[in-house]
């Protein structure tokens, strides 16, 4: 099976970031890149994954009062990538306060940036988890999401 960037990000989180409270800084990534290469990931996938993580941080400054009142209409491309269950999951997370509208937008943008043909709710949970991990001030939402992701993983095994 061909590994995707999301698979690499999941592997990175489970093996190197889970016990951290931040993303690895640029100057610490070369050793981590070597470990990922040794684990069998492609150099381009690794670069895409680190670029994806940087994109989460760049998305942090797009919050404003008008955005907090926005109703989300998904584009045709977004609807093709995020199935109806995934979109409903995002709405549910927003309704219960796990995601703000601005964080939801970061999740959608980062999901689209993965370049996958389709992302179901189970894979979207990982995108949400990674976005919340990378965003300062989202510790409580991250902890809730981490419990959900790993509780679901335990049920599957």
Rosetta constraint file for C-alpha pairs under 8 A:
AtomPair CA 3 CA 7 HARMONIC 5.82 0.50
AtomPair CA 3 CA 8 HARMONIC 7.00 0.50
AtomPair CA 3 CA 41 HARMONIC 7.56 0.50
AtomPair CA 4 CA 8 HARMONIC 6.39 0.50
AtomPair CA 4 CA 45 HARMONIC 7.39 0.50
AtomPair CA 4 CA 116 HARMONIC 7.84 0.50
AtomPair CA 5 CA 9 HARMONIC 6.16 0.50
AtomPair CA 5 CA 45 HARMONIC 5.69 0.50
AtomPair CA 5 CA 46 HARMONIC 7.54 0.50
AtomPair CA 5 CA 48 HARMONIC 6.91 0.50
AtomPair CA 5 CA 49 HARMONIC 5.78 0.50
AtomPair CA 5 CA 114 HARMONIC 6.40 0.50
AtomPair CA 6 CA 10 HARMONIC 6.06 0.50
AtomPair CA 6 CA 49 HARMONIC 7.69 0.50
AtomPair CA 6 CA 114 HARMONIC 6.80 0.50
AtomPair CA 6 CA 123 HARMONIC 8.00 0.50
AtomPair CA 6 CA 127 HARMONIC 7.75 0.50
AtomPair CA 7 CA 11 HARMONIC 6.14 0.50
AtomPair CA 8 CA 12 HARMONIC 5.99 0.50
AtomPair CA 8 CA 41 HARMONIC 7.24 0.50
AtomPair CA 8 CA 45 HARMONIC 7.52 0.50
AtomPair CA 8 CA 46 HARMONIC 7.38 0.50
AtomPair CA 8 CA 49 HARMONIC 7.06 0.50
AtomPair CA 9 CA 13 HARMONIC 6.09 0.50
AtomPair CA 9 CA 49 HARMONIC 6.28 0.50
AtomPair CA 10 CA 14 HARMONIC 6.12 0.50
AtomPair CA 10 CA 126 HARMONIC 6.96 0.50
AtomPair CA 11 CA 15 HARMONIC 5.95 0.50
AtomPair CA 12 CA 16 HARMONIC 5.44 0.50
AtomPair CA 12 CA 17 HARMONIC 6.39 0.50
AtomPair CA 13 CA 17 HARMONIC 4.52 0.50
AtomPair CA 13 CA 18 HARMONIC 5.33 0.50
AtomPair CA 13 CA 130 HARMONIC 7.81 0.50
AtomPair CA 14 CA 18 HARMONIC 5.55 0.50
AtomPair CA 16 CA 20 HARMONIC 7.71 0.50
AtomPair CA 17 CA 21 HARMONIC 7.72 0.50
AtomPair CA 17 CA 22 HARMONIC 7.58 0.50
AtomPair CA 17 CA 23 HARMONIC 7.01 0.50
AtomPair CA 17 CA 24 HARMONIC 7.77 0.50
AtomPair CA 21 CA 133 HARMONIC 7.78 0.50
AtomPair CA 22 CA 133 HARMONIC 7.24 0.50
AtomPair CA 22 CA 134 HARMONIC 6.54 0.50
AtomPair CA 23 CA 134 HARMONIC 6.35 0.50
AtomPair CA 24 CA 28 HARMONIC 6.13 0.50
AtomPair CA 24 CA 29 HARMONIC 6.44 0.50
AtomPair CA 25 CA 29 HARMONIC 6.65 0.50
AtomPair CA 28 CA 32 HARMONIC 7.10 0.50
AtomPair CA 29 CA 33 HARMONIC 5.90 0.50
AtomPair CA 30 CA 34 HARMONIC 6.35 0.50
AtomPair CA 31 CA 35 HARMONIC 6.43 0.50
AtomPair CA 32 CA 36 HARMONIC 6.26 0.50
AtomPair CA 33 CA 37 HARMONIC 6.17 0.50
AtomPair CA 33 CA 46 HARMONIC 6.87 0.50
AtomPair CA 34 CA 38 HARMONIC 6.16 0.50
AtomPair CA 35 CA 39 HARMONIC 6.17 0.50
AtomPair CA 36 CA 40 HARMONIC 6.54 0.50
AtomPair CA 36 CA 41 HARMONIC 5.71 0.50
AtomPair CA 36 CA 46 HARMONIC 7.36 0.50
AtomPair CA 37 CA 41 HARMONIC 5.04 0.50
AtomPair CA 37 CA 42 HARMONIC 6.38 0.50
AtomPair CA 37 CA 43 HARMONIC 6.76 0.50
AtomPair CA 41 CA 45 HARMONIC 6.74 0.50
AtomPair CA 41 CA 46 HARMONIC 6.84 0.50
AtomPair CA 42 CA 46 HARMONIC 6.30 0.50
AtomPair CA 43 CA 47 HARMONIC 6.28 0.50
AtomPair CA 44 CA 48 HARMONIC 6.08 0.50
AtomPair CA 45 CA 49 HARMONIC 6.04 0.50
AtomPair CA 46 CA 50 HARMONIC 6.28 0.50
AtomPair CA 47 CA 51 HARMONIC 6.05 0.50
AtomPair CA 48 CA 52 HARMONIC 5.95 0.50
AtomPair CA 49 CA 53 HARMONIC 6.29 0.50
AtomPair CA 50 CA 54 HARMONIC 6.26 0.50
AtomPair CA 51 CA 55 HARMONIC 6.16 0.50
AtomPair CA 52 CA 56 HARMONIC 6.67 0.50
AtomPair CA 52 CA 110 HARMONIC 6.97 0.50
AtomPair CA 52 CA 113 HARMONIC 7.10 0.50
AtomPair CA 52 CA 114 HARMONIC 7.46 0.50
AtomPair CA 53 CA 57 HARMONIC 6.97 0.50
AtomPair CA 53 CA 134 HARMONIC 7.47 0.50
AtomPair CA 54 CA 58 HARMONIC 6.39 0.50
AtomPair CA 55 CA 59 HARMONIC 6.22 0.50
AtomPair CA 55 CA 110 HARMONIC 7.32 0.50
AtomPair CA 56 CA 60 HARMONIC 6.93 0.50
AtomPair CA 56 CA 106 HARMONIC 6.74 0.50
AtomPair CA 56 CA 110 HARMONIC 6.92 0.50
AtomPair CA 56 CA 131 HARMONIC 6.16 0.50
AtomPair CA 56 CA 134 HARMONIC 6.68 0.50
AtomPair CA 56 CA 135 HARMONIC 7.30 0.50
AtomPair CA 57 CA 134 HARMONIC 6.74 0.50
AtomPair CA 57 CA 135 HARMONIC 6.64 0.50
AtomPair CA 59 CA 106 HARMONIC 6.02 0.50
AtomPair CA 60 CA 106 HARMONIC 7.81 0.50
AtomPair CA 60 CA 135 HARMONIC 7.15 0.50
AtomPair CA 62 CA 102 HARMONIC 6.81 0.50
AtomPair CA 63 CA 67 HARMONIC 6.44 0.50
AtomPair CA 63 CA 68 HARMONIC 7.49 0.50
AtomPair CA 63 CA 102 HARMONIC 5.48 0.50
AtomPair CA 64 CA 68 HARMONIC 6.55 0.50
AtomPair CA 65 CA 69 HARMONIC 6.97 0.50
AtomPair CA 66 CA 70 HARMONIC 6.71 0.50
AtomPair CA 67 CA 101 HARMONIC 6.77 0.50
AtomPair CA 67 CA 102 HARMONIC 6.83 0.50
AtomPair CA 68 CA 100 HARMONIC 7.29 0.50
AtomPair CA 68 CA 101 HARMONIC 5.45 0.50
AtomPair CA 68 CA 102 HARMONIC 6.83 0.50
AtomPair CA 69 CA 101 HARMONIC 7.77 0.50
AtomPair CA 70 CA 101 HARMONIC 7.23 0.50
AtomPair CA 74 CA 78 HARMONIC 5.74 0.50
AtomPair CA 74 CA 79 HARMONIC 6.06 0.50
AtomPair CA 75 CA 79 HARMONIC 6.15 0.50
AtomPair CA 76 CA 80 HARMONIC 6.27 0.50
AtomPair CA 77 CA 81 HARMONIC 6.42 0.50
AtomPair CA 78 CA 82 HARMONIC 5.76 0.50
AtomPair CA 78 CA 108 HARMONIC 7.90 0.50
AtomPair CA 78 CA 112 HARMONIC 7.06 0.50
AtomPair CA 79 CA 83 HARMONIC 6.15 0.50
AtomPair CA 79 CA 84 HARMONIC 7.44 0.50
AtomPair CA 80 CA 117 HARMONIC 7.53 0.50
AtomPair CA 80 CA 118 HARMONIC 6.71 0.50
AtomPair CA 81 CA 112 HARMONIC 7.23 0.50
AtomPair CA 81 CA 116 HARMONIC 7.07 0.50
AtomPair CA 81 CA 117 HARMONIC 5.55 0.50
AtomPair CA 81 CA 118 HARMONIC 4.13 0.50
AtomPair CA 81 CA 119 HARMONIC 5.64 0.50
AtomPair CA 82 CA 86 HARMONIC 5.61 0.50
AtomPair CA 82 CA 87 HARMONIC 6.21 0.50
AtomPair CA 82 CA 118 HARMONIC 6.01 0.50
AtomPair CA 82 CA 119 HARMONIC 5.19 0.50
AtomPair CA 82 CA 120 HARMONIC 6.27 0.50
AtomPair CA 82 CA 121 HARMONIC 8.00 0.50
AtomPair CA 83 CA 87 HARMONIC 6.36 0.50
AtomPair CA 83 CA 118 HARMONIC 7.05 0.50
AtomPair CA 83 CA 119 HARMONIC 6.68 0.50
AtomPair CA 83 CA 120 HARMONIC 5.82 0.50
AtomPair CA 83 CA 121 HARMONIC 7.61 0.50
AtomPair CA 84 CA 88 HARMONIC 6.06 0.50
AtomPair CA 85 CA 89 HARMONIC 6.06 0.50
AtomPair CA 85 CA 120 HARMONIC 6.89 0.50
AtomPair CA 85 CA 121 HARMONIC 5.87 0.50
AtomPair CA 86 CA 90 HARMONIC 6.36 0.50
AtomPair CA 86 CA 119 HARMONIC 7.36 0.50
AtomPair CA 86 CA 120 HARMONIC 5.42 0.50
AtomPair CA 86 CA 121 HARMONIC 4.10 0.50
AtomPair CA 86 CA 122 HARMONIC 7.89 0.50
AtomPair CA 86 CA 124 HARMONIC 6.55 0.50
AtomPair CA 87 CA 91 HARMONIC 6.36 0.50
AtomPair CA 87 CA 121 HARMONIC 7.83 0.50
AtomPair CA 88 CA 92 HARMONIC 6.15 0.50
AtomPair CA 89 CA 93 HARMONIC 6.21 0.50
AtomPair CA 89 CA 121 HARMONIC 6.57 0.50
AtomPair CA 90 CA 94 HARMONIC 6.23 0.50
AtomPair CA 90 CA 99 HARMONIC 7.91 0.50
AtomPair CA 90 CA 104 HARMONIC 7.02 0.50
AtomPair CA 91 CA 95 HARMONIC 6.11 0.50
AtomPair CA 92 CA 96 HARMONIC 6.26 0.50
AtomPair CA 93 CA 97 HARMONIC 6.22 0.50
AtomPair CA 93 CA 98 HARMONIC 5.14 0.50
AtomPair CA 93 CA 99 HARMONIC 5.60 0.50
AtomPair CA 94 CA 98 HARMONIC 5.79 0.50
AtomPair CA 94 CA 99 HARMONIC 4.58 0.50
AtomPair CA 94 CA 100 HARMONIC 5.89 0.50
AtomPair CA 94 CA 101 HARMONIC 6.91 0.50
AtomPair CA 94 CA 104 HARMONIC 7.31 0.50
AtomPair CA 95 CA 99 HARMONIC 7.94 0.50
AtomPair CA 98 CA 141 HARMONIC 5.12 0.50
AtomPair CA 98 CA 144 HARMONIC 7.81 0.50
AtomPair CA 98 CA 145 HARMONIC 7.93 0.50
AtomPair CA 99 CA 103 HARMONIC 5.66 0.50
AtomPair CA 99 CA 104 HARMONIC 5.76 0.50
AtomPair CA 99 CA 141 HARMONIC 7.38 0.50
AtomPair CA 100 CA 104 HARMONIC 6.04 0.50
AtomPair CA 101 CA 105 HARMONIC 6.25 0.50
AtomPair CA 102 CA 106 HARMONIC 6.44 0.50
AtomPair CA 103 CA 107 HARMONIC 6.22 0.50
AtomPair CA 103 CA 131 HARMONIC 7.95 0.50
AtomPair CA 104 CA 108 HARMONIC 6.23 0.50
AtomPair CA 105 CA 109 HARMONIC 6.03 0.50
AtomPair CA 106 CA 110 HARMONIC 5.95 0.50
AtomPair CA 106 CA 131 HARMONIC 7.39 0.50
AtomPair CA 107 CA 111 HARMONIC 5.95 0.50
AtomPair CA 107 CA 127 HARMONIC 6.53 0.50
AtomPair CA 107 CA 128 HARMONIC 5.89 0.50
AtomPair CA 107 CA 131 HARMONIC 6.42 0.50
AtomPair CA 108 CA 112 HARMONIC 6.21 0.50
AtomPair CA 109 CA 113 HARMONIC 6.15 0.50
AtomPair CA 110 CA 114 HARMONIC 6.50 0.50
AtomPair CA 110 CA 127 HARMONIC 7.39 0.50
AtomPair CA 111 CA 115 HARMONIC 7.78 0.50
AtomPair CA 111 CA 119 HARMONIC 7.67 0.50
AtomPair CA 111 CA 124 HARMONIC 7.33 0.50
AtomPair CA 111 CA 127 HARMONIC 6.48 0.50
AtomPair CA 112 CA 116 HARMONIC 7.36 0.50
AtomPair CA 119 CA 123 HARMONIC 5.94 0.50
AtomPair CA 119 CA 124 HARMONIC 6.19 0.50
AtomPair CA 120 CA 124 HARMONIC 6.04 0.50
AtomPair CA 121 CA 125 HARMONIC 6.16 0.50
AtomPair CA 122 CA 126 HARMONIC 7.24 0.50
AtomPair CA 123 CA 127 HARMONIC 6.80 0.50
AtomPair CA 124 CA 128 HARMONIC 6.21 0.50
AtomPair CA 125 CA 129 HARMONIC 6.11 0.50
AtomPair CA 125 CA 145 HARMONIC 7.66 0.50
AtomPair CA 125 CA 149 HARMONIC 6.52 0.50
AtomPair CA 126 CA 130 HARMONIC 6.06 0.50
AtomPair CA 126 CA 149 HARMONIC 7.16 0.50
AtomPair CA 127 CA 131 HARMONIC 6.13 0.50
AtomPair CA 128 CA 132 HARMONIC 6.10 0.50
AtomPair CA 128 CA 145 HARMONIC 7.63 0.50
AtomPair CA 129 CA 133 HARMONIC 6.06 0.50
AtomPair CA 129 CA 142 HARMONIC 6.17 0.50
AtomPair CA 129 CA 145 HARMONIC 5.93 0.50
AtomPair CA 129 CA 146 HARMONIC 6.37 0.50
AtomPair CA 129 CA 149 HARMONIC 7.86 0.50
AtomPair CA 130 CA 134 HARMONIC 6.24 0.50
AtomPair CA 131 CA 135 HARMONIC 6.23 0.50
AtomPair CA 132 CA 136 HARMONIC 7.93 0.50
AtomPair CA 132 CA 138 HARMONIC 5.68 0.50
AtomPair CA 132 CA 139 HARMONIC 7.29 0.50
AtomPair CA 132 CA 141 HARMONIC 6.88 0.50
AtomPair CA 132 CA 142 HARMONIC 5.13 0.50
AtomPair CA 133 CA 138 HARMONIC 7.20 0.50
AtomPair CA 133 CA 139 HARMONIC 7.22 0.50
AtomPair CA 133 CA 142 HARMONIC 5.90 0.50
AtomPair CA 138 CA 142 HARMONIC 5.91 0.50
AtomPair CA 139 CA 143 HARMONIC 6.10 0.50
AtomPair CA 140 CA 144 HARMONIC 6.34 0.50
AtomPair CA 141 CA 145 HARMONIC 6.12 0.50
AtomPair CA 142 CA 146 HARMONIC 5.89 0.50
AtomPair CA 143 CA 147 HARMONIC 6.26 0.50
AtomPair CA 144 CA 148 HARMONIC 6.42 0.50
AtomPair CA 145 CA 149 HARMONIC 6.14 0.50
AtomPair CA 146 CA 150 HARMONIC 6.12 0.50
AtomPair CA 147 CA 151 HARMONIC 5.73 0.50
AtomPair CA 148 CA 152 HARMONIC 6.06 0.50
AtomPair CA 149 CA 153 HARMONIC 6.21 0.50
AtomPair CA 150 CA 154 HARMONIC 6.07 0.50
AtomPair CA 151 CA 155 HARMONIC 6.39 0.50
AtomPair CA 152 CA 156 HARMONIC 6.43 0.50
AtomPair CA 153 CA 157 HARMONIC 6.55 0.50
